[in-house]
């Protein structure tokens, strides 16, 4: 029998004082700022809602909790973003195209009075809004190449945002694993937004390509150690060193939003947007879905202050 509070048998806090319950569902989630973000919103809106950490690898455990009358949604993180999809009744267009769900929500009541569990992807909104709220001129990226560093969970959402909303073309994919990079190309094509993706494998190849206008870095902050990692860093440095400069969104913010790639970009004259911006905007988009409020009704500045204060203590 699993021990108390194990990933397969999580211990949850008391919820009797709440009128609405959401979960942060994933493993591990110890360092997540998601509960703080949402609690800041609910406090400012005077809602007796709370997002409760559910550090678990058990999808059945999560599904059982969604039957609670107080349940209104969940942030879904690794390793469940893809695995949860078969259990959802419907997906938003972005979620279906990207093939990953980071937001569970309930549908409007159906004929039998029941509400279905549905899925959305707000990671792509986080990428989009991080750019649009931090640059002047929303059209500055249209027709210019975009670039995504990495091939992990947030990569596909980043590609989607660059293609569908920022108008970037082509999109360069830079990753240490050729197999994983090709999987990104295949998944994006399958989703209908990957027809103009290019896997950039070497610095020599990068030298011959037009500089990107927008870059999204979706990799952890670490110095290159392997030959493959050094090649990737060379590709990045080649693009950053080109005469035409642009904007880099650094998605990594744990343990600090200040990273090696971010510093390289800044030194080369690029505008750098911290990853907390994308995290905040994707979270606020979740609250729009869950509460029915519009983005302008949500306490953006209070959320930014709360997140910055939390990071300063790390």
Kinemage of the C-alpha trace (Angstrom):
@kinemage 1
@onewidth
@group {chain A} dominant
@subgroup {mainchain}
@vectorlist {calphas} color= white
{ca unk a 1} P 0.000 0.000 0.000
{ca unk a 2} L 1.448 3.420 -0.957
{ca unk a 3} L 2.556 5.607 1.968
{ca unk a 4} L 0.508 8.649 2.913
{ca unk a 5} L 1.132 11.625 0.659
{ca unk a 6} L 2.956 9.568 -1.995
{ca unk a 7} L 2.462 10.537 -5.674
{ca unk a 8} L -0.102 7.736 -5.971
{ca unk a 9} L -1.832 8.557 -2.683
{ca unk a 10} L -1.633 12.349 -2.174
{ca unk a 11} L -2.827 14.019 1.022
{ca unk a 12} L -5.088 17.011 0.387
{ca unk a 13} L -5.892 20.017 2.553
{ca unk a 14} L -9.317 20.787 4.015
{ca unk a 15} L -11.694 22.514 1.572
{ca unk a 16} L -14.833 22.901 3.692
{ca unk a 17} L -14.470 26.713 3.805
{ca unk a 18} L -14.336 27.065 0.009
{ca unk a 19} L -17.074 27.516 -2.571
{ca unk a 20} L -14.822 26.587 -5.502
{ca unk a 21} L -11.980 24.085 -5.812
{ca unk a 22} L -9.336 23.738 -8.504
{ca unk a 23} L -6.254 21.540 -8.577
{ca unk a 24} L -2.685 21.782 -9.759
{ca unk a 25} L -2.277 18.255 -11.100
{ca unk a 26} L 1.190 16.933 -11.849
{ca unk a 27} L 4.385 15.467 -10.423
{ca unk a 28} L 6.614 16.934 -9.166
{ca unk a 29} L 5.026 20.328 -8.469
{ca unk a 30} L 6.872 21.485 -5.340
{ca unk a 31} L 8.273 24.643 -6.902
{ca unk a 32} L 5.208 25.670 -8.909
{ca unk a 33} L 3.985 29.252 -8.569
{ca unk a 34} L 0.574 28.378 -9.999
{ca unk a 35} L -1.317 28.223 -6.660
{ca unk a 36} L 0.123 31.610 -5.660
{ca unk a 37} L -0.885 33.156 -8.982
{ca unk a 38} L -4.469 31.939 -8.768
{ca unk a 39} L -4.845 32.682 -5.062
{ca unk a 40} L -3.790 36.269 -5.738
{ca unk a 41} L -6.536 36.538 -8.360
{ca unk a 42} L -9.210 35.031 -6.126
{ca unk a 43} L -8.257 37.244 -3.189
{ca unk a 44} L -8.545 40.365 -5.325
{ca unk a 45} L -11.900 39.209 -6.739
{ca unk a 46} L -13.226 38.234 -3.279
{ca unk a 47} L -13.846 34.661 -4.381
{ca unk a 48} L -13.738 31.773 -1.928
{ca unk a 49} L -11.824 29.721 -4.486
{ca unk a 50} L -8.486 27.978 -4.168
{ca unk a 51} L -6.121 25.920 -6.316
{ca unk a 52} L -4.933 22.913 -4.325
{ca unk a 53} L -1.667 21.147 -5.193
{ca unk a 54} L -2.318 17.553 -6.279
{ca unk a 55} L 1.156 16.046 -6.497
{ca unk a 56} L 0.153 12.778 -8.097
{ca unk a 57} L 0.861 10.409 -10.969
{ca unk a 58} L -2.642 8.935 -10.764
{ca unk a 59} L -5.147 10.128 -13.365
{ca unk a 60} L -7.973 8.101 -11.720
{ca unk a 61} L -7.335 9.976 -8.462
{ca unk a 62} L -7.668 13.298 -10.273
{ca unk a 63} L -10.789 12.225 -12.149
{ca unk a 64} L -12.484 11.199 -8.910
{ca unk a 65} L -11.860 14.680 -7.484
{ca unk a 66} L -13.524 16.341 -10.478
{ca unk a 67} L -16.861 14.867 -9.311
{ca unk a 68} L -16.904 17.221 -6.316
{ca unk a 69} L -19.709 19.804 -6.785
{ca unk a 70} L -17.215 22.519 -5.848
{ca unk a 71} L -14.741 21.546 -8.580
{ca unk a 72} L -14.353 24.068 -11.406
{ca unk a 73} L -11.051 23.246 -13.089
{ca unk a 74} L -7.391 22.301 -12.927
{ca unk a 75} L -3.959 23.264 -14.127
{ca unk a 76} L -2.510 20.141 -15.710
{ca unk a 77} L 1.254 19.835 -15.856
{ca unk a 78} L 3.829 17.137 -16.537
{ca unk a 79} L 3.567 14.198 -16.875
{ca unk a 80} L -0.167 14.467 -17.644
{ca unk a 81} L -0.526 17.067 -20.426
{ca unk a 82} L -0.875 14.449 -23.136
{ca unk a 83} L -2.024 11.491 -21.036
{ca unk a 84} L -5.137 13.339 -19.795
{ca unk a 85} L -6.560 13.971 -23.283
{ca unk a 86} L -8.406 10.632 -23.747
{ca unk a 87} L -10.380 11.361 -20.578
{ca unk a 88} L -11.683 14.731 -21.820
{ca unk a 89} L -15.031 15.161 -23.571
{ca unk a 90} L -13.884 17.981 -25.838
{ca unk a 91} L -10.871 20.167 -26.561
{ca unk a 92} L -10.483 23.783 -27.582
{ca unk a 93} L -9.061 24.250 -31.108
{ca unk a 94} L -5.636 25.229 -29.745
{ca unk a 95} L -5.529 22.219 -27.445
{ca unk a 96} L -6.494 19.847 -30.224
{ca unk a 97} L -3.934 21.270 -32.656
{ca unk a 98} L -1.055 21.333 -30.138
{ca unk a 99} L -1.948 17.912 -28.745
{ca unk a 100} L -1.382 18.869 -25.119
{ca unk a 101} L -3.718 20.073 -22.365
{ca unk a 102} L -2.613 22.318 -19.508
{ca unk a 103} L -6.114 23.400 -18.445
{ca unk a 104} L -9.127 21.305 -17.481
{ca unk a 105} L -12.520 22.973 -17.166
{ca unk a 106} L -16.205 22.075 -17.017
{ca unk a 107} L -18.605 22.605 -19.892
{ca unk a 108} L -21.945 24.331 -19.559
{ca unk a 109} L -24.626 21.974 -18.182
{ca unk a 110} L -25.822 19.477 -20.785
{ca unk a 111} L -29.379 18.189 -21.298
{ca unk a 112} L -29.051 15.790 -18.384
{ca unk a 113} L -27.802 18.592 -16.159
{ca unk a 114} L -24.266 17.201 -16.016
{ca unk a 115} L -21.138 19.124 -16.954
{ca unk a 116} L -18.437 17.482 -19.051
{ca unk a 117} L -14.711 17.686 -18.351
{ca unk a 118} L -13.000 19.564 -21.192
{ca unk a 119} L -9.455 20.597 -22.084
{ca unk a 120} L -7.693 23.767 -23.193
{ca unk a 121} L -4.144 24.850 -23.828
{ca unk a 122} L -3.295 28.289 -22.434
{ca unk a 123} L 0.479 27.866 -22.757
{ca unk a 124} L 0.186 29.221 -26.296
{ca unk a 125} L -1.687 32.275 -24.999
{ca unk a 126} L 1.089 32.824 -22.484
{ca unk a 127} L 3.693 32.920 -25.257
{ca unk a 128} L 1.560 35.179 -27.444
{ca unk a 129} L 0.719 37.668 -24.711
{ca unk a 130} L 4.246 37.763 -23.319
{ca unk a 131} L 5.337 39.133 -26.689
{ca unk a 132} L 2.342 41.363 -27.391
{ca unk a 133} L 2.379 43.028 -23.971
{ca unk a 134} L 6.120 43.692 -24.025
{ca unk a 135} L 6.839 44.928 -27.552
{ca unk a 136} L 5.705 47.956 -29.500
{ca unk a 137} L 3.914 47.082 -32.709
{ca unk a 138} L 2.049 43.784 -32.804
{ca unk a 139} L 2.892 43.305 -36.505
{ca unk a 140} L 6.667 43.523 -36.128
{ca unk a 141} L 7.127 39.739 -36.371
{ca unk a 142} L 4.897 39.055 -39.392
{ca unk a 143} L 6.741 37.481 -42.272
{ca unk a 144} L 9.960 37.148 -40.286
{ca unk a 145} L 11.437 33.845 -39.142
{ca unk a 146} L 10.707 32.644 -35.633
{ca unk a 147} L 12.772 30.232 -33.589
{ca unk a 148} L 12.092 27.760 -30.792
{ca unk a 149} L 14.897 26.304 -28.695
{ca unk a 150} L 14.050 22.872 -27.286
{ca unk a 151} L 11.623 20.071 -28.073
{ca unk a 152} L 9.894 19.530 -24.740
{ca unk a 153} L 6.398 20.120 -23.399
{ca unk a 154} L 6.072 23.839 -24.117
{ca unk a 155} L 7.794 23.783 -27.508
{ca unk a 156} L 4.704 22.952 -29.561
{ca unk a 157} L 2.658 25.661 -27.864
{ca unk a 158} L 5.447 28.127 -28.650
{ca unk a 159} L 5.462 27.119 -32.321
{ca unk a 160} L 1.680 27.481 -32.448
{ca unk a 161} L 1.804 31.011 -31.023
{ca unk a 162} L 4.587 32.111 -33.365
{ca unk a 163} L 2.807 30.749 -36.435
{ca unk a 164} L -0.864 31.400 -35.744
{ca unk a 165} L -0.748 34.704 -33.872
{ca unk a 166} L 2.601 36.404 -34.457
{ca unk a 167} L 2.761 35.479 -38.145
{ca unk a 168} L 6.339 34.190 -38.108
{ca unk a 169} L 7.599 32.164 -41.063
{ca unk a 170} L 9.598 29.981 -41.268
{ca unk a 171} L 10.105 28.584 -37.753
{ca unk a 172} L 13.557 27.285 -36.830
{ca unk a 173} L 13.657 24.366 -34.372
{ca unk a 174} L 16.918 24.039 -32.443
{ca unk a 175} L 17.421 21.027 -30.184
{ca unk a 176} L 20.210 18.706 -29.059
{ca unk a 177} L 18.244 15.573 -30.062
{ca unk a 178} L 17.550 15.250 -33.781
{ca unk a 179} L 14.924 12.590 -33.060
{ca unk a 180} L 12.994 14.873 -30.721
{ca unk a 181} L 13.279 17.814 -33.102
{ca unk a 182} L 11.877 15.751 -35.961
{ca unk a 183} L 9.034 14.635 -33.677
{ca unk a 184} L 8.160 18.315 -33.102
{ca unk a 185} L 8.078 18.912 -36.857
{ca unk a 186} L 5.834 15.887 -37.376
{ca unk a 187} L 3.464 16.807 -34.521
{ca unk a 188} L 3.109 20.404 -35.681
{ca unk a 189} L 2.417 19.318 -39.245
{ca unk a 190} L -0.182 16.885 -37.956
{ca unk a 191} L -1.759 19.736 -36.001
{ca unk a 192} L -1.958 21.918 -39.095
{ca unk a 193} L 0.634 24.558 -38.197
{ca unk a 194} L 3.964 22.989 -39.112
{ca unk a 195} L 4.303 23.299 -42.854
{ca unk a 196} L 7.133 25.828 -42.657
{ca unk a 197} L 9.344 24.421 -39.909
{ca unk a 198} L 13.106 23.960 -40.321
{ca unk a 199} L 15.326 21.858 -38.065
{ca unk a 200} L 18.554 23.850 -37.731
{ca unk a 201} L 21.249 21.333 -36.821
{ca unk a 202} L 24.565 23.236 -37.020
{ca unk a 203} L 26.060 26.683 -36.665
{ca unk a 204} L 27.184 26.456 -40.296
{ca unk a 205} L 23.571 25.977 -41.354
{ca unk a 206} L 22.498 28.886 -39.134
{ca unk a 207} L 25.020 31.214 -40.800
{ca unk a 208} L 23.170 30.840 -44.109
{ca unk a 209} L 19.716 31.583 -42.678
{ca unk a 210} L 17.901 34.885 -42.129
{ca unk a 211} L 17.908 36.103 -38.527
{ca unk a 212} L 14.734 35.335 -36.554
{ca unk a 213} L 12.614 38.181 -35.249
{ca unk a 214} L 11.208 36.247 -32.304
{ca unk a 215} L 12.863 33.459 -30.305
{ca unk a 216} L 11.300 31.311 -27.587
{ca unk a 217} L 13.759 29.405 -25.402
{ca unk a 218} L 12.112 26.335 -23.853
{ca unk a 219} L 15.108 24.646 -22.219
{ca unk a 220} L 16.416 24.563 -18.627
{ca unk a 221} L 19.172 26.956 -17.635
{ca unk a 222} L 22.393 24.969 -17.845
{ca unk a 223} L 25.807 25.246 -19.453
{ca unk a 224} L 26.390 22.973 -22.444
{ca unk a 225} L 28.193 19.783 -21.438
{ca unk a 226} L 27.839 17.349 -24.319
{ca unk a 227} L 28.916 17.731 -27.925
{ca unk a 228} L 25.259 18.014 -28.962
{ca unk a 229} L 24.619 20.745 -26.396
{ca unk a 230} L 27.672 22.686 -27.518
{ca unk a 231} L 26.444 22.513 -31.116
{ca unk a 232} L 23.047 23.864 -30.044
{ca unk a 233} L 24.722 26.713 -28.158
{ca unk a 234} L 26.739 27.483 -31.281
{ca unk a 235} L 23.542 27.686 -33.343
{ca unk a 236} L 21.991 30.031 -30.776
{ca unk a 237} L 25.073 32.261 -30.641
{ca unk a 238} L 25.173 32.421 -34.447
{ca unk a 239} L 21.585 33.632 -34.686
{ca unk a 240} L 21.943 36.078 -31.799
{ca unk a 241} L 25.097 37.509 -33.342
{ca unk a 242} L 23.480 38.420 -36.661
{ca unk a 243} L 23.088 42.094 -37.516
{ca unk a 244} L 19.283 42.083 -37.300
{ca unk a 245} L 18.111 41.882 -33.686
{ca unk a 246} L 14.760 40.848 -32.275
{ca unk a 247} L 13.031 39.682 -29.107
{ca unk a 248} L 13.777 36.559 -27.051
{ca unk a 249} L 11.271 35.070 -24.617
{ca unk a 250} L 13.066 32.986 -21.987
{ca unk a 251} L 10.505 30.476 -20.708
{ca unk a 252} L 12.719 29.201 -17.886
{ca unk a 253} L 12.109 30.962 -14.579
{ca unk a 254} L 13.055 28.346 -11.947
{ca unk a 255} L 15.082 28.790 -9.874
{ca unk a 256} L 15.690 32.205 -11.478
{ca unk a 257} L 14.322 33.944 -14.581
{ca unk a 258} L 17.831 35.173 -15.394
{ca unk a 259} L 19.531 32.549 -17.588
{ca unk a 260} L 22.663 32.026 -19.660
{ca unk a 261} L 20.743 32.223 -22.940
{ca unk a 262} L 18.943 35.336 -21.745
{ca unk a 263} L 22.235 36.988 -20.856
{ca unk a 264} L 23.749 36.041 -24.219
{ca unk a 265} L 20.786 37.615 -25.993
{ca unk a 266} L 20.932 40.772 -23.896
{ca unk a 267} L 24.668 41.139 -24.521
{ca unk a 268} L 24.082 40.833 -28.279
{ca unk a 269} L 21.486 43.615 -28.213
{ca unk a 270} L 18.266 41.597 -28.117
{ca unk a 271} L 15.234 42.489 -26.036
{ca unk a 272} L 14.700 39.759 -23.445
{ca unk a 273} L 11.303 38.916 -21.946
{ca unk a 274} L 11.395 36.929 -18.723
{ca unk a 275} L 9.559 33.611 -18.531
{ca unk a 276} L 7.399 34.816 -15.668
{ca unk a 277} L 5.506 36.893 -18.227
{ca unk a 278} L 4.385 33.808 -20.179
{ca unk a 279} L 3.594 31.953 -16.956
{ca unk a 280} L 1.445 34.831 -15.686
{ca unk a 281} L -0.511 35.321 -18.909
{ca unk a 282} L -1.231 31.615 -19.355
{ca unk a 283} L -2.470 31.510 -15.755
{ca unk a 284} L -4.696 34.528 -16.196
{ca unk a 285} L -6.132 32.958 -19.345
{ca unk a 286} L -7.016 29.954 -17.193
{ca unk a 287} L -8.855 32.221 -14.757
{ca unk a 288} L -10.775 33.768 -17.651
{ca unk a 289} L -11.968 30.265 -18.527
{ca unk a 290} L -12.786 29.281 -14.946
{ca unk a 291} L -14.398 32.485 -13.678
{ca unk a 292} L -15.952 33.894 -16.849
{ca unk a 293} L -14.153 37.201 -16.256
{ca unk a 294} L -12.406 39.120 -19.016
{ca unk a 295} L -8.645 39.592 -18.941
{ca unk a 296} L -8.970 43.302 -18.172
{ca unk a 297} L -11.008 42.442 -15.066
{ca unk a 298} L -8.172 40.399 -13.559
{ca unk a 299} L -5.537 41.885 -11.206
{ca unk a 300} L -2.494 41.708 -13.482
{ca unk a 301} L -0.249 44.047 -11.515
{ca unk a 302} L -1.028 42.371 -8.186
{ca unk a 303} L -0.185 38.995 -9.705
{ca unk a 304} L 3.103 40.297 -11.120
{ca unk a 305} L 4.048 41.702 -7.728
{ca unk a 306} L 3.222 38.451 -5.928
{ca unk a 307} L 5.247 36.346 -8.382
{ca unk a 308} L 8.232 38.709 -8.266
{ca unk a 309} L 8.196 38.648 -4.444
{ca unk a 310} L 8.134 34.856 -4.396
{ca unk a 311} L 11.021 34.556 -6.848
{ca unk a 312} L 13.121 37.065 -4.890
{ca unk a 313} L 13.096 34.641 -1.942
{ca unk a 314} L 14.508 31.732 -3.930
